[in-house]
Amino acid sequence: MGDTDSIQITDMRSLMRNGVLTAQVTIQNDSTSNLVSYRFKWIGKNGMAVTDEEAWKPVTIAKGQSTVIMGIAPTPDATDFRFELNQYK
Amino acid sequence: MIMKIHTKTIYLSAFAMSVLLLTACSGPQVRYGDAKAVETVNANYGSTDLQMIAEAMTRSLLQSKAISGSKDAPIVTLADVKNKTSEYIDTRVITDKIRTQLMKSGQVRFAVSITEMQNQTDELKRQNQSGLYKNSAIAKTGNMQGAQYRIEGSIASIVKNTKDVKDVYYVFNLNLINNESGLLEWADEKEIRKTATR
């Protein structure tokens, strides 16, 4: 969403820790310093979202920087996740 | 011929006038925004800070041994979050947000906090002492459940100003304390930095 073509998602993984899904996404910025915001969407067993929309969280990535973003599901019902990126002014 | 031209110009100018009037009358517009969007109006405490803090603290608390390792959902109450910054921050909103998210997860039970005790005792008094209620259908005094843990914390800030830059750094600290043993069962912090350039 927005102008996030310069951000690459290089890795996505998840595991169950303490009964709750933990997701980890690595993103890399290939061009100029960019202000992006991210959020996770948590999906349950039947493909339905298990929570309300999360708030957008801003992160600053310099050119060439690769950063790891971790997310923890809010309920034990989450079995899958989606990662959303957006630009913010 | 002259009459026709005159009426044409009159119609045209009347139309032009009405268009001008319409655009002049449109004034300031109101539009609903996204409550979850990033807010960057200024470098003071804002909605995105509140959302980030509440979410980070909730997720971390749900992973703590006291909550995830206990068989039944533990009973927690909210204590004070001190505002050690120079801004006006309603810390009660932060803890209420954390409490709501924890309740929705189903992993924690909450007991009424000190600020809500007045309502609780008023309601119990009303049911037990007013003499209006059937004895078999009331909530009896003396049966409240005490909380095993309490949540308290503080928020502090460091603000630096120059002619061109204002840099604000917040650190939010939250602790889970065992009410009986007085031990700290969990603690976490969230750091936020905002920079405003003129």
Interface residues (C-beta under 8 A of the other chain):
Chain A: R17 N18 G19 V20 S37 R39 T51 E53 E54 A55 W56 K57 P58 G71 I72 A73 P74 T75 P76 Y88 K89
Chain B: K36 A37 V38 T40 T48 Q51 M52 E55 T58 R59 S60 L62 Q63 S68 G69 Q101 K104 S105 G106 Q107
